[in-house]
Amino acid sequence: MKELAILLSRNLLGWAAVQTFFTLLFISYLRSSRKDSLPDEQLPKTAVVLCLRGADPFLPNCLQALLNQNYPHYDIKIVIDSPEDPAWNIVTDSIYLQAANRVQISPLRVPRHNCSLKCSSLIQAVLDLNDSYKVVAFVDADAVVHPNWLRQLVSPLSDPKIGATTGNRWYVPTGRYWGSLVRYVWNISAVLQMSLYRIAWGGSLAIKTELIHKTGLLEKWGHAYGEDTMIRKVLAKHGKQVKFVPSLLILNREECDLPRLFGWLKRQLLASRLYHPWWWAVVADSISTILVPNALLVIFFAAFLTKQWSTAAFCLASFSIYTVTLLLLAIALEKEAQQILRHYNPVTTELSTATVLKMLVAIPLTQWVSGLAMAIAFGMRRVNWRGVTYHVKGPWNIRLLEYHPYQLHDKLDDSKVSI
């Protein structure tokens, strides 16, 4: 038992060193990344696409932010699932209050049955654009962007090597629910990985319009469950890159309890399983991050119960060192993220002693929740998303089983999933 404990401890602490290296590398990138923006005359005309099904809590804030962008030539194209959707009145009221004239609202005309409803809406929005739009920016309703968001998102596209730019979300660690804190811890790792693998986030994304058509992205969306994870691989075939822009970290203050988090996490991992170009690297990372430390915990309890005190103490020490290392890395990343976020957010997050102690508990809790979600994601064949159910046979074999307009009770069903 002791020999196994030593082997696992070496692997665990070695993996902690690897995580530390990549975290410091990411921090260095955050600090060194340039924030230069193109002058007005060089910024291309851009369409901002927002697809809605259901009314997200911060949708009015999202709309207000989009309507007040520091960008010379842009229009907002909103596709709402149906006129009956609760988001419809929120959108029309927001436009009326701001006397906005750069917004076009359309219902989803044809809900396709061989892709997700979001992909249906994206396809409709892009096909409705005329040739004057050189860039298409995509945003989600939970992204309350800052005034220079669109300018900073589009400017890097002047580099011919870059075909798409993206930001990412950053959750607050001070919520009332453990689900919010677990999501925060999980997302820290996700942001780092997505930057490393150059995986786009559809909630803050811009693509050159010609590339959308040239790469056949619309055809792929027409048979897909998710729209963003695949983009890196699609663009790479045409010699183009996805660039992560650090100044486009978007603060998200939504709360989430554990059951709702679990449904959300399974959908995230399902999309990764289907479209991530290095899915098995993600699995290997999860094994190192989840399986090894928890195997060490099992040995600790076994050694403790059999009174092998030295082995138990060794396992507990290794597990504690690993967990504290992850906590320190999370704190370091939070400090760096705050340096970016405070430029546009008057309210910043302070890590109190109580929050840090809760994070210490949330780290192993995140490992358990994430490990279970990944195990389920391997066998998921049906998934409920915003009140409709999809049958998932493969990455390009998606079936919407039955469509109906969004209803308020659909939000309560979002965590349901079948295997």
HELIX and SHEET records of a PDB file:
HELIX    1   1 LYS A    2  SER A   32  1                                  31    
HELIX    2   2 ASP A   40  GLN A   42  5                                   3    
HELIX    3   3 LEU A   59  LEU A   66  1                                   8    
HELIX    4   4 PRO A   86  GLN A   98  1                                  13    
HELIX    5   5 LEU A  117  LEU A  127  1                                  11    
HELIX    6   6 TRP A  149  VAL A  154  1                                   6    
HELIX    7   7 SER A  155  SER A  158  5                                   4    
HELIX    8   8 TRP A  178  TYR A  197  1                                  20    
HELIX    9   9 THR A  209  LYS A  214  1                                   6    
HELIX   10  10 LEU A  217  TRP A  221  1                                   5    
HELIX   11  11 ILE A  231  ALA A  236  1                                   6    
HELIX   12  12 LEU A  258  TYR A  275  1                                  18    
HELIX   13  13 TRP A  279  SER A  286  1                                   8    
HELIX   14  14 ILE A  287  LEU A  291  3                                   5    
HELIX   15  15 VAL A  292  LEU A  305  1                                  14    
HELIX   16  16 TRP A  309  LEU A  341  1                                  33    
HELIX   17  17 THR A  353  GLY A  379  1                                  27    
HELIX   18  18 LEU A  408  ASP A  413  5                                   6    
SHEET    1   A 7 VAL A 103  PRO A 107  0                                        
SHEET    2   A 7 TYR A  74  ILE A  80  1                                        
SHEET    3   A 7 THR A  46  LEU A  52  1                                        
SHEET    4   A 7 VAL A 135  VAL A 139  1                                        
SHEET    5   A 7 SER A 204  LYS A 208 -1                                        
SHEET    6   A 7 ILE A 162  TYR A 171 -1                                        
SHEET    7   A 7 GLN A 241  ASN A 252  1                                        
SHEET    1   B 4 ASN A 397  LEU A 400  0                                        
SHEET    2   B 4 VAL A 388  GLY A 394 -1                                        
SHEET    3   B 4 ARG A 382  TRP A 385 -1                                        
SHEET    4   B 4 VAL A 417  SER A 418 -1                                        
END                                                                             
